[in-house]
């Protein structure tokens, strides 16, 4: 089996960890910020030095391409994103770009002959940490939302719009350069797992079958504000008390649906949020995810059957968004699994609980993902870590899966 270069892979991770570096480790590299533009400039320098051609599309996605041996064949594309969350790590997203770049460098420097052109891709604004929503550019490409509405989105906590930042970045290219099903035939996205399963089970690689479905709701409790010192407990319509009961009830009811259903309340708004006033309004989020959409339907049924009133407080709910479970392409999954077996790595099949650009791309092209372990299952944090050997293993799987795709597409 052909392998990439471990030292070169590790050097890439360390080099790009400087862009947006935080004291004590990790990065903040928000989309189209100065650190993100520095990372893009370094990516451009490296791909041009390898003799690759560089293009960008109208929303700043980057495509670095090396030609194949046969004229007229569509490209095989691989990549991910460079932007991070605030106080993020050195692997989420960027690993997919750098492992793809290492694969391309191996193909070029080792003289590996591929029939198809290969493209290393960088998506703009996957995280949505500066400009909401997440997976913005792949969503635009796949018509999940309009380009015009996304260009008008203002940064979180500021006034600069995505369109203004994009124009100032110098990366606005031609809409004709967007990922499409004429010029491209397959898509691979390597990624850290962002969870504990591979590490806990002592496995090298996750062969990703798809991305789980999910729903996202707000649950709202409305009571009455009153003085904390003068209102007897029996007279209170305390929205926070009511919300606390519902959160615990949801935990019990959703937990009984399926052992592998995951659900989270990660955001709570409490008003008036004054220590001497009984809360009159609480809104909390509920995020639930599972690969079986029948299970998700049961979650929705639980939400729709919540009581109208709790401790004298009115209950209502609002659906924000959801997604169906998507399945990746069976052929590409087979190529990934075959590469893992031939390389002698341990593995398991799994689904991603997190969203990725690959889930949108899968509606356009055959797509697949490759997971490597995350230390302690941690991601979106400064201590995010995968070892040099783990990053190298993922790149080796990608290289050999790419070679197999090149033979068969």
N, C-alpha and C positions, 0 to 999 in steps of 0.2 A: 504493500500500500504506500502511496505517496503521502508525505507529511509536510507541513509547513515548518517554519523555523521558530522554535520556542523562544529564543533570546530576542528575536526580532518582534515577535508578538508581545512580549513583555515590555520591550522598549516603547512600543506604540502606546500601550496603556499608560505607562509612566509619563510619556511626553505630553499626551493630551490631558492628563490630570493636572497640568499646570494652568490650563485655561479656566479661570474662575476659581482657582484654588483658595480654600479657606484655611486660616490658621488652625492647626491641629488636625487637618485632614478633611477630605471631601471637597465638594465644589458647589457653587451657585453659578450656573451657566444658563440663564434664562434665554428664551428664544430671541434671536436677533439683537441681543445685548452685545456690548463690547467683547466680553470673553467668548461669546458664541461666534462672533465674527472673526476673532483671532483663531479659533479652532478651525473655522472654515478656510481661512487663509492658509493654515498649515496643511490641511487636507489638500487644497489646491496645489500647493508646492510639491507635495509628495506624489500625487497622481501624475502631474506633468513631468516630474523627474523620471517616472516609470514609462513615459511615452504614451500615456492614456490621453484621450480627448476629453474635454470638460464642457458640459452644457448645464444650463439651469432653465427652469420653466418660469411661468409668469407668477408663481407664488413662492419662488425661491428654493424649490427642491433641486438638489444637485445630482447630476448623472456623470460619472467618470467611466469611460468605456475603452476597452481594448478589443481590437478586431479579431474575428475568427478566421479560419482558413477557407471557409466556403462563402462566396458572395451571396447576399440576399437572404441569409438566415436571420431570424429574429434574435434579439438579445436575451440572455439569461441574466436576471438582475438579483442582487443580494445587498442587504444593508439594513439600516435602522435610522436612528436620530442622534443628534449631538446635544440637544438642549436638555436641561435637568430641572428638577424641582428646586425650590429654595432649600439650602442645606442638604443637598443630595450627595450621591456617591459617584465613584469613578468608573462605574461599570454599566449601570442601567442606560440602555440606548446606545451609548458610545461603543460598547463592546461589539454590538452588531455591525457597526460601521468599520471598526478597526480589525475585527476578524475577517470581514469581507475584503478589506484592503490587504490584509496579510495573504489571503488566498490569491488575490489578483497578483500581488508581488511574487508569490511562489510560481504561479503560472508563467509570468513574464520572465523572471530570472532563471527558472529551470527549463525554459523552452518547451513547456507542455503545450502540445498542439490541440486546440479545441476548435471544433467546427463552428460553433456559435460565438458571436461577440459576447463578452461578459461586461456587466455594468455594476459598479459600486454606487449605491444610492444613499443620499442623506435627505431624510424628510424634514421639513420645516415645522416647528411648533407641535411636536407630538405630545409633550407633557401638558400644555395648556396652563402652565404655572404663571406665565406673564399675560398671555392672551387666551381666554377661554373660548371654545372648549378644547379638551384634549383631542389629539389626532385630527387637528384642524385641517392640515393640508391634504392628507389622504382622504378626509371627508369631503373636501372640495372636489378632488379628482373623481370621487365616486358619487358626486351629486347628493351627498347627505345634507349639505347646506350650500347656499349660493356664495360665490366668491365675493359679491358685492356686500353681503351682510357680514362676512368675516373681515373684510378690509376695514369695516367701520367699528370693529370691536376695540374698545379702549383697554389699555393695560390695567391689570389689577392694581389699585392704589395709585393710579396716575392718569394722565390725559393723553399720552401718545397712543395712537391707533395702530393696529396691525399693519394697515396700509401704509401709514407714515414710516413705521420702522422698516418695512419691507423696501420701500422706495429709497430710504437712506442707506440701506445695507449694501447696495451695489450688486445684488444678486437677482434682480428681476430679469428674467429671460423671456423666451417665446412660449406661448401657450402650446404650440405644436410640439414642444419638447416634453410635455407631460407623459407620464407612464401611460401606456395604452396597449391594447391587445393586437395591434398590427406590428409594432416594432419590437415587442417583447413576448416571450413565450412561457416564462416560469419565474417564480419569485421565492427566494429563501431569506428568512430573517432569523439570525442567531440572537440569543438573548440570555441574560441570567434568569434563573428560575423566579427569583423574588419571593421564594417560599422555602420551607424547610424540608420538603419531601426527599429530594435527591440526597442531601447531606445526611438526613436521619437514616435513610436506607442504604447509605454507603455506595451510591451509584454515580457513575461518571456523566451520563447523558440522559436528558429527557427527550424522547421522541414525541413531539407535540401533535396530537390528533386534531385539535381545534381549540376554540375559545368558548368558554361557557356563556350561557345566556344569563341575563340579569334584569332586575327591575330596581328602580330608584324612586322612592316616595318621600314626601314630607307628611308627617302626622302633626296636627295642630290641636292644641287644647286652649280654650278661651274661658277664663274665669272672671273674677272681680278683684281689683286692687283695693286693699284696705290697710289700715295701720297695723304694723307688726306688734305693737304693744297694747292696743286697745280692743282688738277684735278677738273674741273668744274662738277657740279652735272649732267649735261646733257650728259657727256661723260662716266659716271661711269657704270660699270657692277658689282654692289654691291650684292654679294651673300647673305648677311644678310638681305638686303632690300627685295630681292626676296623671301627668306625663310619666312620672316615675313608675306608677302602677302599670301603665300601658306598656312601657319598655320591658318591665319584668314579665308581664303576661305574654308579650310577643316572643320573648326569649324562650319561654316554656312551650308555647304553641308551635313556633317555627322549628324549635329543636326536636319536636316530636314527628315532624314531617319526614325527614331523612337525615341520617347520621352525617352525610357529607355535604349537606346544605350549609353554606356560610352566609352569615348576615351580620350587619354592622350598623350601629348608630354612632356616627362619627362627628355629627354637627348638631349643636343645640343652641337655639336662641331663646333667651328668657327676658321678659319685659315686666316691669320697667328696670329690672336688674339693679335694684337699690336694696341695701340690706335691711332697711326699716319698713319695707313695703311688701305685702303679700303679692306674689307674681300673678298677673292677670292674663299672661299670654306665654305659651311655650310652643315652639316648633322644633321638631327633631327629625333628622333624616333616617331613613331605613333603606339600606342597600342589601339586596339578597341575590346570590349567584349559585347556579347549578347547571350542569350540562343537560339535564333532562327538563325540557320545557313543561312537562306535566307537573314536575315538582314546583317550578316557578309559578304555574297556574294555581297551585295550592297555596303558595305564599300570598298571591293576590287575593285569593278567596278569604284568607285569614284577615287581611287588611280590610276588605270590604264588609266583613262581618264584625268589625269592632263596634262597641256600643256607641250610641249617639251622645251619651252623657256619662261622665265619670266624676264622682265627688262634686256634683253640681256644676261641672265645667263642660262646655260643648266641645265635642270632638268632630273634626273633619280631616280629610286627607287630600293630597294632591299628587298625581303622578307626574314625575319630571321626565323620565325617559326610560327606555329599556332596550334590550337587544335579544335577538334569538341566538341560540347556540349555532356557531358556524363550524363546519367540518373542513379541514384542509384536504388537499388533493392526495388521493390514495397512492398515485404513482410516486409523487415526491416524498411522501412519508416512507414508502418502500425503499427509495434510494437512500434516505437518511438512515433507516434501520439497517440496510445492507452495509453501508459504510461503517456504522458502529460495530456491527458483527465482525467485519473484515479487519477492523483495527483492534479488535479484542477488548473493547470497552464494555463495562457493565451499563445497563440501561433499563428504562421502563417506559411504557407508553403513558401519556398523561395529557390532561387538558390545561390550558392556561386560565387562571381565574382573573387575571388582569387583561385589560384591553391593549391591543397592539395595532399598528398600521396594517399588519398582515391580515387582520380580520376583514378590513375593507378591501384590501388588494385581492383577497380570495374570491371576491365577486367579479373580478376582472380577469385574473390570471390564475392558473394553477399555483398554489402557494403552500409553503410549509415552514415550520419553525423548529429550531434546535435550542434546547435549554442546557445550560451548565449550572452546577450547584452554586448557591449563595450561602456564604458562611452564616450560620445561625438563622438562616432563612430571612435575613434582613435586607431591605431595599428601601430606596427613598430616604436614606439616612447617610450621614457622613462616614459611618463605619461599614458601609457596604463593601463586600470583598469577595473575590474569587481568586484562587491561587494561580500563579503563572501556568502550572501544569493543566489546571482546569480550563483556562482560557485557550491554551494550546490544543487540548483535546477537542474542544468545540470547533476550532478552526480546521482541524484535520478532518472532522466529520463533514464540515461544510465543503471542503475541497473535494473530497471523494464523492459526495452526493452530487456536487456540481458536475464532475466528470461523467458520472453515470447519466445525469440529465442530458448532458451534451451528446452522449451517444444515442439517446433514445428519442429526443424531441426533433 
